Amino acid sequence: MAIIGNIIKGFIEARDTLSKERNPIEEQKKVLQDLLEKAKDTHFGEHYQFRSILESENIAKAYAEKVPYFDYNKISEEWWSRTLNGEADVTWPGSPDFFALSSGTTGKKSKRIPVTEDMLSSIKSAGIKQILALSNFDMPADFFEKEIMMLGSSTDLRERKGHKEGEISGISASNIPFWFKKYYKPGDEIAKIDDWDERVLTIAKEAKNWDIGALSGIPSWMELMLKKVIEYHNVGHIHEIWPNLQVYTSGGVAFDPYEKSFNALLGKPIQIIDTYLASEGFMAFQSRPDTNAMTLITDNGIYFEFVPFKPEYINEDGSLVENAPSLTLGQVQEDEDYVLIISTVSGAWRYEIGDTIAFTNVEKAEIKITGRTKFFLNTVGSQLSVNKLNDAVKHLEEELDIKIPEYTLCAKRFDDGFYHSWYLGSDESKDTTKTAEILDSFLKQANKNYKVARSKALEGVKVSFVSQEVFAEWSGANKKKGGQVKMERVMGEEKFEEWEAFVAQEMES
């Protein structure tokens, strides 16, 4: 009998029963007030008159009027560069002990995003909220006695100018609570191994010694790890090694494109739980089983604003125009795309994180990520979101009975005009002409703008198949393996040329 598991499960269910009804709108008002109050004496707070904002009748409105939008480049150049150089009290009281390295989806130069003690507390609190939400998933008592495999970047952080740097997954794992270490795998020693291949091989060797009940990490890296464990022990699926595996907490990217290839590694279905953890904070997680939407964490040190995702509000580089209107949680509508803006306990203010979201349930503050502001494919008027592209690839998997966990494309100019040039990451290969026809036909039906574009400037679709390993190597070359990488589903022509050169090099070797 799972005595400890029953105690933990009982505690979680009791906490859930006793917890008061949420009011996300009121929670957000309090978060904004607390953020402004704590940062009012920072250089940023004095410059943008936080004291005056706090005295306003409508704090949210005054805040939006006085403080401009910031993308990473703007806030880094004007403010965070001072923090990096050792100046205290710049955008948040004190000096951060950590900086999260994030190359995101553009460029090879790492961004350095401050991670304060308050942000680490926020991330831990969000993790506890997620654990408590497991009461909604009716997990068996013995699940709460199993170990959790957290696969991220190395926890061996680098020292730089009096602070430590690393991926947010590595920073978080290096700061896990002492009581959690009993359940945490692969454990401190293995997690510090910087070389990805060596770390995964070590995990494979130790795998049979662990009783894993849950996995947590980015789908692409998790798949590679599971494949290595399966291959090392020469078994048919991962449940032959970890028979009690019941949950996978996904994050970093949408899980949908990986669903078919991920499920092929399992011996039985498991519960998939989506999360939204970025370098800037832990923002949402799936809190109930009857939806794949995620609940915004509205009482945990992050204030959210939402800008309608309309062409007149977006610059060519994906940033917001200066006068783009922002909405509060109390003003949003369901099924509309919004650019997500955050203000946080790490001193990010009206920060454009680069993601677009839509509300599936406003009352419960539940969202889905619909894309990236820079990665809506609209070069020739096709106006395709990442969600539509994911749907097309899922349809392709069903039509061709194939697994395609990775893909990227570009609206590329050839001699006879523009084509959508697709690279599909799969360990199988199909007829490229037929594949192109299926993609083209699906998108014409799914998106009227695409259909119009196909009758004008968009000549057609071109398809190439490359192995999934090529995508993994590309991601590893652009960011630490295991870390928070968002694969560019849509690339600009310059980046796409780099990609094609990389593919050619990989194919030769």
Secondary structure by P-SEA (a helix, b strand, c coil): caaaaaaaaaaaaaaaaacccccaaaaaaaaaaaaaaaacccaaaaaaaaaaaaacccaaaaaaaccccccaaaaaaccaaaaaaccccccccccccbbbbbccccccbbbbbbbcaaaaaaaaaaaaaaaaaccccccccccccbbbbbbccccccccccccccccaaaaaaacccccccccccccccccccccaaaaaaaaaaaccccccccccccaaaaaaaaaaaaaaaccccccccccccccccccccccccaaaaaaaaccbbbbbbbbbbcccccccccccccccbbbbbccccbbbbbcccccccccccccccccbbbbcccccccccccccccccccccccccccbbbbbcccccbbbbbccccccccccccccccaaaaaaaaaaaaaaacccccccccccccccccccbbbbbbccccccaaaaaaaaaaaaaaacaaaaaaaaccccbbbbbbbcaaaaaaaaaaaccccccccccccccaaaaaaaaaaaaaaaac
